[in-house]
Amino acid sequence: MTPGTVVLLHSPLTTASAWGSLPEALGAYEVVVPEITDDDRAPYAGRYVARAALEITKAGVRPPVVLVGHGGAGPLLPPIGGAQRAAHRLVGGYVFVDAELPPPAGSSRLDQATAFGAEFAESLKNGGRFPDEEPPAGVPSRPREEDFFTETLPMPQDWPDAPCGYLRTSPAYDGPAAQARLRGWTVTAVDAGHFAAVTDPLATARALTDLIAAL
């Protein structure tokens, strides 16, 4: 498909800087990159979705809109898409970039944390925060505590309402990519690491462009 606007949504665990120079590399598209940093208290997901919807509206996007979520933004794409539909703005597709998939209704991030080790929940319960490793230079980390991961996530009943695709950029997300393939989604891969938009923006842009075209 040919989108009107591609919206790049960063993980709540980082900032929009995690998209690196990918927006410029996607020169064939109109690209919007919301910066969402006021989701720093509960309800975390609700604040992220509300701010994303506001920033998309302020940008005056041209539909159809393709929503692209990286990492922890993946589970929030459905309610963000719902906000677009409520604003009478057509969603043309959803793309997950090394991201967790949206959970069943009533689930939390912790329920969907398939890309993390078995000790993840125990670490959070003992006061740990995640992420506990530094991302690439120039990409600030926003570590979260247990209540962020155990919060029930919003999930529209009628999702998916548009074609979906998955771009896997690191082996840690082989599981979600396999789940996406089982759902019949278009799946592609680039071996450039979790922050592929920073480390190899040109290859990531090519893969993302091909994926969007296939939706």
Protein Blocks (a to p, Z undefined) as FASTA:
>chain_A
ZZfbdcddddfkbcfklnmmmlmmmmmbccdddddfklmbccfklmmmmmmmmmmmmnop
acddddddehjlmmmmmmmmmmmmmnopacfbdcdehiacdddehiafklmmmmbcfklm
mmmmnopacdfbdcdehiacddddfklmmpccdddfkbcfbdcddddfbfklmmmmmmmm
mnopacddddebjklmlmmmmlmmmmmmmmmmmZZ
